Structures are given as C-alpha cells and as structure tokens.
Amino acid sequence: GAVVSQHPSWVICKSGTSVKIECRSLDFQATTMFWYRQFPKQSLMLMATSNEGSKATYEQGVEKDKFLINHASLTLSTLTVTSAHPEDSSFYICSASVGQGFSYNSPLHFGNGTRLTVT
Amino acid sequence: AQSVAQPEDQVNVAEGNPLTVKCTYSVSGNPYLFWYVQYPNRGLQFLLKYITGDNLVKGSYGFEAEFNKSQTSFHLKKPSALVSDSALYFCAVRDNTGGFKTIFGAGTRLFVKA
C-alpha cells in the first residue's frame, strides 16, 4: 500500500515552454503533498508544500510564479514549470504522507521522480 | 532550526561485513527521525523511523538504526551487507514546530563490493 505515482518519469522540452508533472496517491488520500528538487549528487531541496484545496506554501527562494502547484483533489497534485529554461533541468520528486491531516509519525511515500531536461 | 548531518559522502564495505552509515541531528524538542534509501533515477523508499521508545529501531531489508540522545545520533546499521544494498541513503528529521517539513541530510552513497 501507500503508492505514489508520478508522471512523466522523464521529459525533454524546449526553452520557453511549460511542463506539467503529476503526482497521484493511488491507494490513499493525501491532504498534503511535498515537492522536492534534487540536483546531481545532492540532497533533496524542499520546494513547496501542497495542500488540497488551498494555496501551496513555497520555500524561501522558490519562485511561485515559475513553479505552479495545484492540489485539486485528495489524490492529485501537479507541478507546472512555466517558461522553462536550461537551469530548471533537474530531478523533481513528489511525496505524500498517508492519511488525512498529518502525523509526525508518518513517513513520506515518494513518487519515482521526473527528470526534466530543458534544451 | 532543525538540521541533519551525514558526515560521510561515501561508505565502502565488503559484502558480508557489517555496515554503518552515520547521521547526527539537531532539533528543538523531541526528534522524529527517518532513514530513506534511493536507487538510481528513483524516488526515495522509507526504511525505518524513530519516534519514541527503544533506542534500537528495526526496519526494512534487515536494516536497523540506533538512536543515541546524548550524542544526537541516529546511525543506520546492518549486520551483513549485500551488494544489492548499494544505493544512496538519506537521514531525515521531521520538523516538529508545526511546519510538517521533512529535512534531509546530504546523503551517503553506500558501495558494497562483492
């Protein structure tokens, strides 16, 4: 159980275009999802916390107008990279915690990530 | 502020030998600690967690971790390493100040040699 599906697994796009990444909790409801960015050989950087039915909370330094997050249902959150540029190329990973509400005890369940390459 | 340190970029161990991946943390209040593993081009998988109780926590795939409050450490261990354990390991601490964030260490790459 607790499967998080992320799509697409990889995408190549041209500079200036937008890319949407989907994150779905397949067998549980997630009121809160998290979006991370991972640079090569580096740790995960939390970009934003996605809350169902409300605006996402962005971390300092993350451009909310560039990285649009929508959490329209209890099982789906999307990250749209708008007007992508080569420096946006990275590995993006979503995660969710099981159960409505949030428990400090609950581990995160991760999608398999999306490798974005902007040419 | 909460923080996690993994002092080793890489750990090399021979198959069959015990392994240890180190983690130290800094939190205000009670720590909520986690270990995750990441295989190439994949998301992270949960291994184990410490919330309260016994200092030795057992998790998936034969891994365990020892919580040491006085040393603020949460080292990951396995008695006998397998080649298939080779991966990137992350220690993490849950922000318990109300933000629900999980803060990850820099990661330690484990190489198990046959």
Interface residues (C-beta under 8 A of the other chain):
Chain A: V4 Q6 S9 T32 F34 Q42 S43 L44 L46 T49 F91 I93 S95 F102 Y104 N105 P107 L108 H109 F110 G111 N112 G113 R115
Chain B: Y32 F34 Y36 N41 R42 G43 L44 Q45 F46 K49 I51 F90 R94 N96 G99 F100 K101 T102 I103 F104 G105 A106 G107
